[in-house]
């Protein structure tokens, strides 16, 4: 098992319920593909460095989890088509 961190920028124009539903759906996806020990860090609404889809703000989430090496590819394949996810990045964290 490797340690990963998934950074998400979610559409800030949607309501809180819809935003929480997006994050919950992504957490369910992670567990579906074998992820464990999920820790979600909500950074809240931040200004984007540049405009994305005519938006200047986004809600930032960082999800840390343990998973097999195939999990990030499966996640990215599904995150690519999610409507309310503006940007994402999944990286493997170094063992300390």
N, C-alpha and C positions, 0 to 999 in steps of 0.2 A: 504494500500500500504506500502511495505517495501522498504528500500534503499539497493541496492546491488552494489557490485563492481566485475567486471569480469576482471581477469588478463589473458592476452594471450601472448604466445610466438609463434611468426610466423616465419616460415622458412626464414632465411636471404639470402639464395642463389637464391631466385626468384626475378624477376625484380620488380621495384617500382609499376608499373601499376597492376601487379598481386597481390602484397601485399595489395595495396589500395583496390582492388576488394574483397579480402578476408575480410578485415575489414568492408567494406560497406555491404557485404552479412551478416555478423554477426550483424551489426546494424539493418539491415532490419529484421533479425530473432527476435531480441529483441522487436522491435515495433510490429511485427506480433503476438507475444505472450503477448501483452499488456504492454510492457515497455514504459515508458515516461521519459522525461527530460534527454536525453542521453548526457553525457559529455565524450569525448574521449581524453585521455592523451597519446601522443606518446612519449615514452622514447628513441626510436631509437634502434640502434644495440648495443647489449651488449654481453660480453663473458658469456657463460653458465657455471654453477658451475661444470657440468660434461657433457660428450658427450652424445647427444641424436641423434639417427639415423645417426651416423657418422658426426655430425655437432658440432662445438664448439661455434657458435654464433647464436643469434636469435634476432628478433625485438620484443621489449616489448610494449604492449598496455594495458592501463587500462581504462575500460569503466564503468562509474558510471551511474546508472539508477534507477528509481522507478518502481516497478512491484508487482504483486500478488505473493503469496507464491509458486504457481505451475510453474512459469516462469523459475527459475533456473534449475529445473529437465528437462524441455523441451529443454532448451539450451544445457545442458550437453549431452543429448542424441544425439543431432545433431553435437555438436563439436567433440565428440568422433570419428566420421567417416570422419571429414574434413582432407584432405591430407596435407595441408600446415600449420595446427595448430599443433605445437609440444607439447605444454602443455597449460593447462587452469585451472583456479580455480575461482569459483564464491562464494563469501561470502556475508553474510548479514551484513551491517554496523549497529553499535549501534546508537540509537537515542541520540542526544546530548541535 
